[in-house]
Amino acid sequence: MKKYTGVCSALLVAVFILCSSLINDGSSLKHPAPKKKTIKRAEVDTKMEWWSKARFGMFIHWGVYSVPAGVYQGQEVKSLGEWIMHNAKIPVATYQAYAKDFNPTQYDPEKWVLMAKNAGMKYIVITTKHHDGFAMFDSKASDWNIVKRTPYGKDVIKMLADACRKYNMKLGFYYSQANDWNNPGGAAQGGHWDKAQDGSFDDYIDRVAVPQIREILNNYGDVAELWWDVPTDMTKERAAKFLPLLKDYPNLITNDRLGGGVQGDLSTPEQYIPPTGVAGRYWEACMTMNDTWGFKVNDHNWKSSKTLIRNLVDIASKGGNYLLNVGPQSNGLLPEPIVNILSDIGKWTKVNGEAIYGTTSSPFRVLPWGRCTVKESADGNSILYLHVFNWPANGELLVPGLENQVTSAKLLATGAGLKGKKAVDGYVLTVPTTALDDNSTVIKLEIKGKPKIAQYIQSPEADGSFTLSPLMADMHTAAGGKAVIVEGRNEANLGAWTDPSSFVSWEIKVAKPGIYAVEANVFTATDANAITVSSGDQSVKTAIKATGMTGRNMNYVKTSLGEIKITKAGVSSISITPIAEGWKSINVRNITLKPVN
C-alpha cells in the first residue's frame, strides 16, 4: 500500500457515501453536483453518521503490480506487493509491459460485494490509482489505464460501482494524489530512477491528478469516501488545487493524507490499533490480512480469523472503524485464504453484529478478560456488550467498577439468561464453564442510565508488586497545557510528553506500608530530562539519561526511577511529574513498583 512515515501519529479515517443513484451504461454520466456551500460542524457530524455505525469495511488493493506479484527477474523483491516498481527500481517501459498480462477475466464484482456483505462489511474502498500511476478506470487524463493498456479493456471501477449500487453497498475510492512512478512529473518518495519519470510535479498535478479526481467523483455515482495517500511534496498550495473539487460533494468523507495541512474527516492509523483510540477524531484503522496490501505470490503469513475478529472488536470498543484489506490476483480472483477468512468473520458477525454496528466506545479503561461496546437506549438506559476473550475458569465474570443497576443479562448468541450480583469491586456474572465462541463470546448486559464506572484502584500482584499500565494512568495538566497521551503500536507508552506542566498518576491499594523500587522502560533523545516520583508527602527525583535511536526506532532502556516509601496501608496515589527546568520530552512504558525486602 504505502510507506507512510509518521504513520503512528497519522490521524484520520476515511468515510463513505451511499451508492444509491442510478448510472446508465455510459461511464461519462455525471454525478449531479449540489450547490456549493460551507459545511458546518453539525453537517459534518450528520454526513459521518452512517460511517460511525458501520464499523467495518473492505479495503481493496488491486492493480498491475498483481502481475509480478512480488517477483522481478526471477527474484523475490523484499517489498510490499504494490511497491515492487519502486523498490526494485523497475524501468518505466519494463513495468508498463506488465499491463499486457493484466487480464482479470475471472473478475466478478458482484461476487466481491456479496463476499464483503456476508462478512459483515458495510462499505468498500478500492484503489483507483496507486503509486504506480495505473488508473483502474477509463481515464481521459492519462492513457496509462486499464481500458487502454490491457487486453481486458474494461472499466473495473464502473463494474464495481454498479455492483455496489445493486446490493446497497457504499463505495469509496483510494487515490494516490502525489506519488506516481509512470506519469511524467509524478512525485516519488525516495526519488526517480528513470529519465522517463522526469517532469514538473505541478504540471503533473494539473494535467493528471486533478483531472482524474474530477473523473472518479463525477463518473461513478455517489462516492462515499475519498482516501488520499502519501502526500510527498504536497505543499499547502498544491493541496489547495484539489479542494475546489470537493466542495461540490458535501457528503464526501475524506481522510487526513492529502497533505498541505488538510485534516479531512478521518484519522488513518495504519497496521496498528491506537491503544486508546484517537480522541476527538473519527478514525479508521487500515490493516492487512497477511504482510502486504497488493497481492504477493509468496506471502503466506495469514493472520488467523480469531485475530481479525478480535481486531474488529478492539477497534469498535475504542470508537473506530476497521478497514480490512484484500489483495486480488491479476486474474480477478481473491486468494483462497482471504475467501476462507471472510467466511469465518461472517459467521461471527451474523451472530454478534448487534454488538458491533452502531455501538460506541467502552466506558472501561481496561478489561482483563476482553472488550466492551455500548449502545444507548431511547429511554436513556444503556446496553453493555461484553466481548469475552478470556473466559473465566471459575464461572464468575467480574465487570469491574460497574455501579449501575443491572436489569438484564444474557448470552447474545443464544439468549440464555445469566444471573449476577453486586460485588465490592463491581458486578459479578455467573457464566457457563466454557465459552460459546473462542473468538469472542458476547454477553448483553442492560443497565439503568448511562454507564457509571468507579475509579479504578489497582490491587497488588501475588508478590506485592504493581505494574502501572499507561492505559490506566490519570492524565493531568495545567489549563492550556498539553496533556500526555497514550501511544504505541505493539506496546502502550506514555508519549508526546513535551509539556512539563503535565503529569500522570495511578491509584493503588497496598496491604501494608513499605519501600518500593520504581522502574520503567524509558526513551529520551537528550540528557536534559528529570522526573519526580511521588506518593503522598514522599518523593524521589531522578535524572533521565539519553537512550538514543536505532535508525528511526526509539531505544527504550530499563531505568531505575529510585525508591519511594508508601507510609500507610490502603489506597495511595503514585505520580510521575516532570522537573520543569530543562525539560524536553520522554516516552515511558512498563512502569513497575516492587517491594524492597
ZIFEN-V150438 format. One record per residue. N is the residue number from 1. PHI is phi in radians with two decimals (none if undefined). OMEGA is omega in whole degrees, 0 to 359 (999 if undefined). Layout:
n: [N & N]
phi: [PHI & PHI]
omega: [OMEGA & OMEGA]
This chain:
n: [1 & 2 & 3 & 4 & 5 & 6 & 7 & 8 & 9 & 10 & 11 & 12 & 13 & 14 & 15 & 16 & 17 & 18 & 19 & 20 & 21 & 22 & 23 & 24 & 25 & 26 & 27 & 28 & 29 & 30 & 31 & 32 & 33 & 34 & 35 & 36 & 37 & 38 & 39 & 40 & 41 & 42 & 43 & 44 & 45 & 46 & 47 & 48 & 49 & 50 & 51 & 52 & 53 & 54 & 55 & 56 & 57 & 58 & 59 & 60 & 61 & 62 & 63 & 64 & 65 & 66 & 67 & 68 & 69 & 70 & 71 & 72 & 73 & 74 & 75 & 76 & 77 & 78 & 79 & 80 & 81 & 82 & 83 & 84 & 85 & 86 & 87 & 88 & 89 & 90 & 91 & 92 & 93 & 94 & 95 & 96 & 97 & 98 & 99 & 100 & 101 & 102 & 103 & 104 & 105 & 106 & 107 & 108 & 109 & 110 & 111 & 112 & 113 & 114 & 115 & 116 & 117 & 118 & 119 & 120 & 121 & 122 & 123 & 124 & 125 & 126 & 127 & 128 & 129 & 130 & 131 & 132 & 133 & 134 & 135 & 136 & 137 & 138 & 139 & 140 & 141 & 142 & 143 & 144 & 145 & 146 & 147 & 148 & 149 & 150 & 151 & 152 & 153 & 154 & 155 & 156 & 157 & 158 & 159 & 160 & 161 & 162 & 163 & 164 & 165 & 166 & 167 & 168 & 169 & 170 & 171 & 172 & 173 & 174 & 175 & 176 & 177 & 178 & 179 & 180 & 181 & 182 & 183 & 184 & 185 & 186 & 187 & 188 & 189 & 190 & 191 & 192 & 193 & 194 & 195 & 196 & 197 & 198 & 199 & 200 & 201 & 202 & 203 & 204 & 205 & 206 & 207 & 208 & 209 & 210 & 211 & 212 & 213 & 214 & 215 & 216 & 217 & 218 & 219 & 220 & 221 & 222 & 223 & 224 & 225 & 226 & 227 & 228 & 229 & 230 & 231 & 232 & 233 & 234 & 235 & 236 & 237 & 238 & 239 & 240 & 241 & 242 & 243 & 244 & 245 & 246 & 247 & 248 & 249 & 250 & 251 & 252 & 253 & 254 & 255 & 256 & 257 & 258 & 259 & 260 & 261 & 262 & 263 & 264 & 265 & 266 & 267 & 268 & 269 & 270 & 271 & 272 & 273 & 274 & 275 & 276 & 277 & 278 & 279 & 280 & 281 & 282 & 283 & 284 & 285 & 286 & 287 & 288 & 289 & 290 & 291 & 292 & 293 & 294 & 295 & 296 & 297 & 298 & 299 & 300 & 301 & 302 & 303 & 304 & 305 & 306 & 307 & 308 & 309 & 310 & 311 & 312 & 313 & 314 & 315 & 316 & 317 & 318 & 319 & 320 & 321 & 322 & 323 & 324 & 325 & 326 & 327 & 328 & 329 & 330 & 331 & 332 & 333 & 334 & 335 & 336 & 337 & 338 & 339 & 340 & 341 & 342 & 343 & 344 & 345 & 346 & 347 & 348 & 349 & 350 & 351 & 352 & 353 & 354 & 355 & 356 & 357 & 358 & 359 & 360 & 361 & 362 & 363 & 364 & 365 & 366 & 367 & 368 & 369 & 370 & 371 & 372 & 373 & 374 & 375 & 376 & 377 & 378 & 379 & 380 & 381 & 382 & 383 & 384 & 385 & 386 & 387 & 388 & 389 & 390 & 391 & 392 & 393 & 394 & 395 & 396 & 397 & 398 & 399 & 400 & 401 & 402 & 403 & 404 & 405 & 406 & 407 & 408 & 409 & 410 & 411 & 412 & 413 & 414 & 415 & 416 & 417 & 418 & 419 & 420 & 421 & 422 & 423 & 424 & 425 & 426 & 427 & 428 & 429 & 430 & 431 & 432 & 433 & 434 & 435 & 436 & 437 & 438 & 439 & 440 & 441 & 442 & 443 & 444 & 445 & 446 & 447 & 448 & 449 & 450 & 451 & 452 & 453 & 454 & 455 & 456 & 457 & 458 & 459 & 460 & 461 & 462 & 463 & 464 & 465 & 466 & 467 & 468 & 469 & 470 & 471 & 472 & 473 & 474 & 475 & 476 & 477 & 478 & 479 & 480 & 481 & 482 & 483 & 484 & 485 & 486 & 487 & 488 & 489 & 490 & 491 & 492 & 493 & 494 & 495 & 496 & 497 & 498 & 499 & 500 & 501 & 502 & 503 & 504 & 505 & 506 & 507 & 508 & 509 & 510 & 511 & 512 & 513 & 514 & 515 & 516 & 517 & 518 & 519 & 520 & 521 & 522 & 523 & 524 & 525 & 526 & 527 & 528 & 529 & 530 & 531 & 532 & 533 & 534 & 535 & 536 & 537 & 538 & 539 & 540 & 541 & 542 & 543 & 544 & 545 & 546 & 547 & 548 & 549 & 550 & 551 & 552 & 553 & 554 & 555 & 556 & 557 & 558 & 559 & 560 & 561 & 562 & 563 & 564 & 565 & 566 & 567 & 568 & 569 & 570 & 571 & 572 & 573 & 574 & 575 & 576 & 577 & 578 & 579 & 580 & 581 & 582 & 583 & 584 & 585 & 586 & 587 & 588 & 589 & 590 & 591 & 592 & 593 & 594 & 595 & 596 & 597]
phi: [none & -2.82 & -1.83 & -2.17 & -1.12 & 1.36 & -1.06 & -0.97 & -1.67 & -1.17 & -2.03 & 1.84 & -1.82 & -1.74 & -2.30 & -2.40 & -2.09 & -0.94 & -1.52 & -2.02 & -1.49 & -1.32 & -2.23 & -1.59 & -1.18 & -1.52 & -1.26 & -1.50 & -1.02 & -1.60 & -1.29 & -1.04 & -1.59 & -1.14 & -1.06 & -1.16 & -2.70 & -1.47 & -1.49 & -1.59 & -1.01 & -1.08 & -1.23 & -1.06 & -1.08 & -1.15 & -1.18 & -1.52 & -1.05 & -1.12 & -1.12 & -1.11 & -1.48 & -1.19 & 1.16 & -2.51 & -2.43 & -1.85 & -1.72 & -2.17 & -1.88 & -2.52 & -3.12 & -1.05 & -1.06 & -1.33 & -1.33 & -1.14 & 0.92 & 1.63 & -2.16 & -2.34 & 0.90 & 1.39 & -2.04 & -1.23 & -1.69 & -1.29 & -2.87 & -1.09 & -0.93 & -1.44 & -1.80 & -1.09 & -1.05 & -1.19 & -1.30 & -1.64 & 0.89 & -1.29 & -1.04 & -0.99 & -1.09 & -1.13 & -1.19 & -1.14 & -1.15 & -1.08 & -1.08 & -1.18 & -1.82 & -1.57 & -2.44 & -1.35 & -1.19 & -1.76 & -1.17 & -2.30 & -1.07 & -1.12 & -1.13 & -1.09 & -1.09 & -1.20 & -1.12 & -1.14 & -1.09 & -1.21 & -1.38 & 1.68 & -1.40 & -1.89 & -2.75 & -2.26 & -2.18 & -2.13 & -1.25 & -1.48 & -2.70 & -1.68 & -1.17 & -1.36 & 1.37 & -1.40 & -1.44 & -1.53 & -2.45 & -1.40 & -1.81 & -1.60 & -1.45 & -2.74 & -1.44 & -1.39 & -2.59 & -1.14 & -1.27 & -1.61 & -2.00 & -2.06 & -1.16 & -1.19 & 1.17 & -2.13 & -1.50 & -1.23 & -1.22 & -1.08 & -1.09 & -1.21 & -1.05 & -1.11 & -1.17 & -1.07 & -1.09 & -1.08 & -1.88 & 1.00 & -1.85 & -1.26 & -2.26 & -2.17 & -2.12 & -1.43 & -2.57 & -1.46 & -1.42 & -2.00 & -1.22 & -2.72 & -1.67 & -2.09 & -1.26 & -0.96 & 1.65 & -1.07 & -1.19 & -2.58 & -1.09 & 1.71 & 1.70 & -1.53 & -2.34 & -2.46 & -1.00 & -1.13 & -1.53 & -1.17 & 2.71 & -1.51 & -1.13 & -1.12 & -1.14 & -1.02 & -1.06 & -1.22 & -1.55 & -2.05 & -1.14 & -1.11 & -1.05 & -1.22 & -1.10 & -1.06 & -1.13 & -1.27 & -1.38 & -1.55 & -1.78 & -2.27 & 1.38 & -1.10 & -1.88 & -1.32 & -2.55 & -2.06 & -1.89 & -1.22 & -2.71 & 0.90 & -1.43 & -1.01 & 1.04 & -1.51 & -1.34 & -1.03 & -1.18 & -1.25 & -1.06 & -1.11 & -1.18 & -1.55 & -1.10 & -1.03 & -1.12 & -1.31 & -1.14 & -1.36 & -2.24 & -1.13 & -1.64 & -1.26 & -1.72 & -2.18 & -1.72 & -1.78 & -1.98 & -1.18 & 1.75 & 1.14 & 1.44 & -1.35 & -1.53 & 1.14 & -1.70 & -2.22 & -1.60 & -2.29 & -1.03 & -1.98 & 1.12 & -2.75 & -1.91 & -0.98 & -0.96 & -2.17 & 1.31 & -2.15 & -1.09 & 1.30 & -2.36 & -1.26 & -2.55 & -2.46 & -1.52 & -1.71 & -2.56 & -1.73 & -1.48 & -2.15 & -1.87 & -2.38 & -1.66 & -1.36 & -1.03 & -2.25 & -1.12 & -1.80 & -1.64 & -1.98 & -1.49 & -1.36 & -1.27 & -1.30 & -1.03 & -1.06 & -1.03 & -1.24 & -1.12 & -1.21 & -1.05 & -1.02 & -1.11 & -1.04 & -1.13 & -1.08 & -1.19 & -1.88 & 1.44 & -1.96 & -1.97 & -1.93 & -1.83 & -1.72 & -1.52 & -2.23 & -2.11 & -1.15 & -1.37 & -1.17 & -1.46 & 1.69 & -1.67 & -1.47 & -0.94 & -0.99 & -1.01 & -1.11 & -1.04 & -1.18 & -1.11 & -1.07 & -1.12 & -1.09 & -1.08 & -1.09 & -1.09 & -1.29 & -1.18 & -1.07 & -1.51 & -2.01 & -0.99 & -0.96 & -1.52 & -2.04 & -1.27 & 1.29 & -1.63 & -2.07 & -1.26 & -1.20 & -1.45 & -1.65 & -1.21 & -2.50 & -2.09 & -1.13 & -1.87 & 2.86 & -2.40 & -2.48 & -2.12 & -2.36 & -2.28 & -1.62 & -1.49 & -1.11 & -1.51 & 1.59 & -1.51 & -2.40 & -2.04 & -1.76 & -1.72 & -1.63 & -1.65 & -1.67 & -1.50 & -1.91 & -1.25 & -1.23 & -1.19 & -1.57 & 1.34 & -2.20 & -1.98 & -1.51 & -1.67 & -1.20 & 1.34 & -1.23 & -1.86 & -1.25 & -1.29 & -1.58 & -1.80 & -2.82 & -2.50 & -2.74 & -1.33 & -1.11 & -1.18 & -2.01 & 1.41 & -1.16 & -1.25 & -2.17 & -1.61 & -2.75 & -2.73 & -1.13 & -2.38 & -1.02 & -1.73 & 2.56 & -2.37 & -1.93 & -1.78 & -1.59 & -2.12 & -1.01 & -1.28 & -2.23 & -1.27 & -1.30 & -2.46 & -1.20 & -1.20 & -3.04 & -1.61 & -1.86 & -1.92 & -1.70 & -2.02 & -1.71 & -2.29 & -1.36 & 1.28 & -1.41 & -0.99 & -2.15 & -2.02 & -1.14 & -0.98 & -1.35 & -2.08 & -1.48 & -1.61 & -1.26 & -1.35 & -1.01 & -1.58 & 1.53 & -1.56 & -2.28 & -1.93 & -1.64 & -1.26 & -0.96 & -1.15 & -1.80 & -1.32 & -1.57 & -1.71 & -2.28 & -2.73 & -1.25 & -0.98 & 1.43 & -1.45 & -1.89 & -1.29 & -1.17 & -2.17 & -1.58 & -2.09 & 2.06 & -1.63 & -1.57 & -2.58 & -1.17 & -2.47 & -1.40 & -2.32 & 0.88 & -1.55 & -1.83 & -1.78 & -1.18 & -1.40 & -1.59 & -2.54 & -2.22 & -2.61 & -2.38 & -1.78 & -2.27 & -2.05 & -1.81 & -1.35 & -2.70 & -1.06 & 2.99 & -1.79 & -2.15 & -1.48 & -1.89 & -2.31 & -2.77 & -1.55 & -2.23 & -2.09 & -2.69 & -1.53 & -2.33 & -1.60 & -1.42 & -1.59 & -2.54 & -2.32 & -2.08 & -1.77 & -2.28 & -2.59 & 1.08 & -1.65 & -1.74 & -2.70 & -2.49 & -1.85 & -2.45 & -1.42 & -1.90 & -1.40 & -1.04 & -1.87 & 1.40 & -2.22 & -2.01 & 1.14 & -1.79 & -1.72 & -1.26 & -1.60 & -1.65 & -2.08 & -1.14 & -2.29 & -1.33 & -1.78 & 1.67 & -2.07 & -2.17 & -1.70 & -1.78 & -1.59 & -2.54 & -1.30 & 1.85 & -1.44 & -2.29 & -1.84 & -1.96 & -2.24 & -2.11 & -2.23 & -1.17 & -1.61 & -1.05 & -1.09 & 1.38 & -1.07 & -2.05 & -3.02 & -2.48 & -2.14 & -2.33 & -2.62 & 0.93 & -1.46 & -2.28 & -2.08 & -2.15 & -1.09 & -1.66 & -1.15]
omega: [185 & 163 & 186 & 182 & 180 & 183 & 181 & 183 & 181 & 179 & 164 & 185 & 184 & 185 & 196 & 186 & 188 & 170 & 190 & 180 & 183 & 176 & 176 & 187 & 182 & 181 & 180 & 179 & 184 & 173 & 183 & 184 & 176 & 176 & 179 & 181 & 173 & 184 & 179 & 184 & 181 & 179 & 176 & 180 & 180 & 181 & 180 & 188 & 182 & 181 & 181 & 179 & 188 & 176 & 189 & 179 & 178 & 172 & 178 & 174 & 186 & 180 & 182 & 180 & 177 & 176 & 175 & 173 & 176 & 182 & 179 & 182 & 176 & 183 & 176 & 180 & 178 & 190 & 165 & 185 & 185 & 179 & 187 & 180 & 181 & 188 & 177 & 181 & 180 & 178 & 183 & 183 & 179 & 181 & 182 & 177 & 178 & 182 & 179 & 179 & 178 & 186 & 187 & 183 & 180 & 177 & 178 & 185 & 178 & 178 & 178 & 182 & 180 & 176 & 178 & 182 & 181 & 176 & 181 & 179 & 186 & 178 & 180 & 171 & 183 & 177 & 173 & 172 & 176 & 188 & 177 & 174 & 185 & 180 & 179 & 181 & 181 & 185 & 174 & 182 & 179 & 179 & 174 & 184 & 188 & 182 & 186 & 188 & 184 & 175 & 180 & 170 & 181 & 179 & 185 & 179 & 177 & 180 & 179 & 179 & 178 & 180 & 178 & 180 & 182 & 185 & 175 & 177 & 179 & 185 & 176 & 184 & 167 & 175 & 176 & 188 & 186 & 182 & 178 & 187 & 181 & 178 & 184 & 178 & 179 & 181 & 175 & 177 & 183 & 174 & 178 & 180 & 183 & 181 & 181 & 180 & 186 & 178 & 181 & 179 & 179 & 177 & 177 & 180 & 182 & 188 & 186 & 191 & 181 & 177 & 180 & 174 & 178 & 181 & 184 & 177 & 185 & 198 & 188 & 182 & 182 & 176 & 185 & 186 & 172 & 190 & 176 & 176 & 173 & 185 & 179 & 177 & 181 & 177 & 177 & 181 & 179 & 178 & 183 & 179 & 182 & 191 & 179 & 179 & 185 & 185 & 179 & 185 & 186 & 179 & 182 & 178 & 180 & 180 & 190 & 187 & 176 & 183 & 179 & 179 & 179 & 186 & 182 & 183 & 191 & 166 & 188 & 173 & 186 & 176 & 173 & 179 & 180 & 186 & 180 & 184 & 179 & 186 & 174 & 181 & 162 & 181 & 185 & 178 & 175 & 186 & 181 & 174 & 174 & 184 & 184 & 177 & 174 & 185 & 172 & 187 & 184 & 179 & 181 & 183 & 184 & 174 & 180 & 176 & 179 & 179 & 183 & 176 & 179 & 172 & 179 & 179 & 182 & 181 & 179 & 181 & 179 & 174 & 181 & 175 & 181 & 177 & 189 & 190 & 167 & 179 & 181 & 174 & 182 & 178 & 178 & 179 & 171 & 177 & 185 & 178 & 179 & 180 & 181 & 180 & 179 & 177 & 179 & 180 & 180 & 178 & 180 & 183 & 179 & 181 & 192 & 184 & 178 & 183 & 180 & 187 & 178 & 180 & 175 & 190 & 184 & 174 & 180 & 176 & 181 & 172 & 186 & 184 & 181 & 185 & 178 & 169 & 190 & 167 & 175 & 178 & 181 & 182 & 179 & 175 & 186 & 172 & 173 & 174 & 182 & 180 & 187 & 176 & 184 & 185 & 183 & 182 & 183 & 177 & 178 & 180 & 179 & 171 & 194 & 173 & 183 & 183 & 183 & 171 & 178 & 181 & 180 & 176 & 179 & 174 & 185 & 185 & 186 & 185 & 181 & 181 & 178 & 175 & 179 & 180 & 175 & 177 & 181 & 185 & 180 & 181 & 183 & 176 & 173 & 187 & 176 & 184 & 179 & 180 & 176 & 184 & 184 & 177 & 177 & 175 & 187 & 174 & 179 & 185 & 179 & 185 & 175 & 175 & 177 & 183 & 176 & 186 & 180 & 177 & 183 & 177 & 187 & 175 & 182 & 172 & 187 & 181 & 178 & 182 & 178 & 169 & 185 & 183 & 172 & 180 & 183 & 183 & 169 & 182 & 181 & 174 & 177 & 179 & 181 & 180 & 181 & 184 & 170 & 176 & 176 & 181 & 171 & 175 & 184 & 183 & 184 & 175 & 172 & 187 & 185 & 185 & 183 & 184 & 182 & 176 & 181 & 174 & 182 & 180 & 176 & 173 & 180 & 179 & 182 & 182 & 180 & 180 & 178 & 179 & 181 & 173 & 182 & 178 & 176 & 169 & 189 & 168 & 170 & 183 & 185 & 175 & 190 & 189 & 173 & 182 & 173 & 171 & 186 & 168 & 185 & 180 & 179 & 180 & 176 & 181 & 182 & 172 & 182 & 180 & 176 & 182 & 174 & 182 & 168 & 188 & 176 & 181 & 178 & 172 & 174 & 183 & 177 & 190 & 173 & 177 & 178 & 179 & 182 & 179 & 174 & 194 & 181 & 176 & 179 & 185 & 177 & 176 & 176 & 181 & 173 & 186 & 176 & 167 & 195 & 186 & 177 & 186 & 177 & 181 & 172 & 169 & 187 & 174 & 179 & 180 & 180 & 170 & 181 & 181 & 179 & 181 & 999]
